[in-house]
Each structure stands twice: as C-alpha cells, then as structure tokens.
C-alpha cells in the first residue's frame, strides 16, 4: 500500500459528473453511447471484467467521460474561458504552462492543449477514484451499471464468459486487492459488522465477496468486492446482500 500526496481540489468536479452519469444515465446527452466510456466490447474491457487490475473499469469511466467534456470545451468555448479554467488545473496538476497558452496564440495549439489536458485528466482521475472507491453504495450502483452491458454480451465474443452474460470467476485475487478492500471496509464484515482486524482476537475468516454476484452479470473488477466474514459469505451464496454503508463519524 502506497502513501502519496493527492490533490482532491480538482477531483470533485470529476466525481460529480461521474456519479450523475451512473445514477441518472437518461439525463446524460450521451446516453446512447455511454457504454463507449467503459470500452464495452473491447479487449481491455473483457480482460478487466475477468481479472482484477489496478486501473479499474471505474478509472476508465471517470477519465473517458470527463475528458470527453473537456475536449468539447476546448473545441467550442472561447479562449479566455479556457485560459481561466484550465490554467490553474494545469499548474495544480504539476505541469508547466506553455508559452503559447495565452490570448492570440492558443487557437493554433488546441491539439497540444488537448494532449496536456489528457495528462491532467489522468492525474485528476486517480484522486477521483479514491473519493468514489470509498463510497461502497456508489460502487454497487456502478456494478449494476456495468452489468447492464454484460447481460447483452454473447459468450462467443470472448473466452471470459462462462455463458452469455455471465463472467467466469477470477482464478486468483491479488494481495493488493485484499488489502484495499480490507482498508476501505475498516476491517469489518459489511453484513454483520463483525470485527475482522484481529486486534481483539485472531480472525482468519476474511472473505472478499462479489457485491453483485457473477451469476447476475457481476464482474471481477475491484469495484465489485466487499469484505465479509466466513459465515456471512457462505450464507449469502448467489444472493445480492449489500447493506447500507455505515460510516465512523469524526465526532
């Protein structure tokens, strides 16, 4: 587990637009092509629904849907707006402001600006992911959103499918994923609340559970896992059991 500085000041805009697109896709002007922001049907999409990767489906969606809006703005809005809006973003992301990033010259360098903002978006996406991965309620919504596309996939399209619309179980869950889910869920079973940290007594029944079961078109993406004890995991079976997220308040 890494410790690194992240600037969240730029991430809230990305988070808001991501949540809005997932929870209210009908209000999104790009509803008909929203699956493109997940890469549905592409080789990387199939790989990610089968095998947990650190660059998750949520990373892809955050980056793609937000950068699409940025590209539209650079091609349609006046240069004064772009300078005032994206100048601070470029600096806060740790990149230098180019000499041509000013009135009178910017118009000839829009493609270069898009390349810089693509890098900036990647950095903002990482911070946005940390905000949204902490919200298990949102992650369950995201898994159901992804499932709506997986249900339409025929098993002949890829070997990742057990049968049409059903992804195979991952053969291995890496240690970094177990650590991440344990950290996010504060070492407690997300159904019964049992302490699994081992601080009070040794516990060896830690299980990672698919919030949306594979049989219901869930995935092996890191965003679809929750921490359960052995009893809750075995009794849950193929049912959907996702309790409302409980938060330890600061006071």
Secondary structure by P-SEA (a helix, b strand, c coil): cbbbbbbcccaaaaaaaaaaaaacccccccccccccccccccaaaaaaacccccccaaaaaaaaaaaaaaaaaaacccaaaaaaacaaaaaaaccccccccccccccccaaaaaaaaaaaaaaaaaaaaaaaaacaaaaaaaaaaaaaaaaaccccccccccccccccccccccaaaaaaaaaaacccccccccccccccccccbbbbbcccccccccccccccbbbbcaaaaaaaccccccccccccccc
